[in-house]
Amino acid sequence: MNQATQAALDSLKDHMDKSGHRDSDLYLARLSAIIRSYADRWNNDMEDYEVAHVEKTYHAPIVNLDNGKKTKFLASGKLDVIARSRKNKNKIILIDHKSSSGEWSTDKHQHLLFGSQGLQYAYLAHANGLGITHIMFDVLQKSLHRKGKNESYPELQDRIYGIYSEDHSKFQRLTVPVIKDSVADHVNNLYHISKEIDLESKGGIHIPSTNSCFAFGNNCTYLPICSGMSDQNDETEWKTESNKHKELDLEDDLDPSLLMTNSRVNCYLSCRRQHNFKYNLGLAPVRESLPESLFLGTAIHIALENYWKTLMIKGEN
């Protein structure tokens, strides 16, 4: 096992140990198998990448490119990996890790191609002097395997590892060129959306969208308030957080309420009331539990962060 894979597995175990999750042994077995087979799957390709940045937060002004006007907001986001191709020095790649709950499909392929997240990240990279030419979506399929009656967790891990090692479809890398016109359209859209968010946040009415109450199979965090089952002013149920962007590494002089992430924009477009609770008020439940999909996605990101950081350090030596 190489150094990068071991670093990923160690960080995964540490994360699970600290989480105290009741299913941490099961999740550790599943995810360790996936990371091991991921490393094997792409082992021959890794020498092609000269890693420059891993898990860095970037900000950029939001500008109307037609007239040069700016909003008070900043575009923000954390980029997974930026690497240069050793075979083609002019090819600079933004690598974005994705975890999938099911098999790869045309619909998921199109969702990545036409989603706004890649465009947001491309803009952040270019605005900070990182002239990326391509975006690579690095997709891993999650495991739903359970432990057999007389099977140990190490045995479960080896069984899943064998399945994933033989089925390369469980790992996908989709590389697309950065189209400057598409990035420019995104920046202009971001300008108008941020202006709209600014105006909407000052009003007293925040229109809900019932389509978002049960999105992706999970109840909206704020459904108890909207349904009248809970009072947002009840301090035993709800708390106020100053940092609405836990996924970002923020400097002390930045106002989190003025940061426009892709997640925030999507939240606003999905449901204005949800956006008001989360990003304007910073409201969060006192007893908060992550949905399984987010918990596992976070764990995978932690493992891959340490995997790619180890590759970056090795490249510097």
Disulfide bonds with the S-S distance in Angstrom:
none
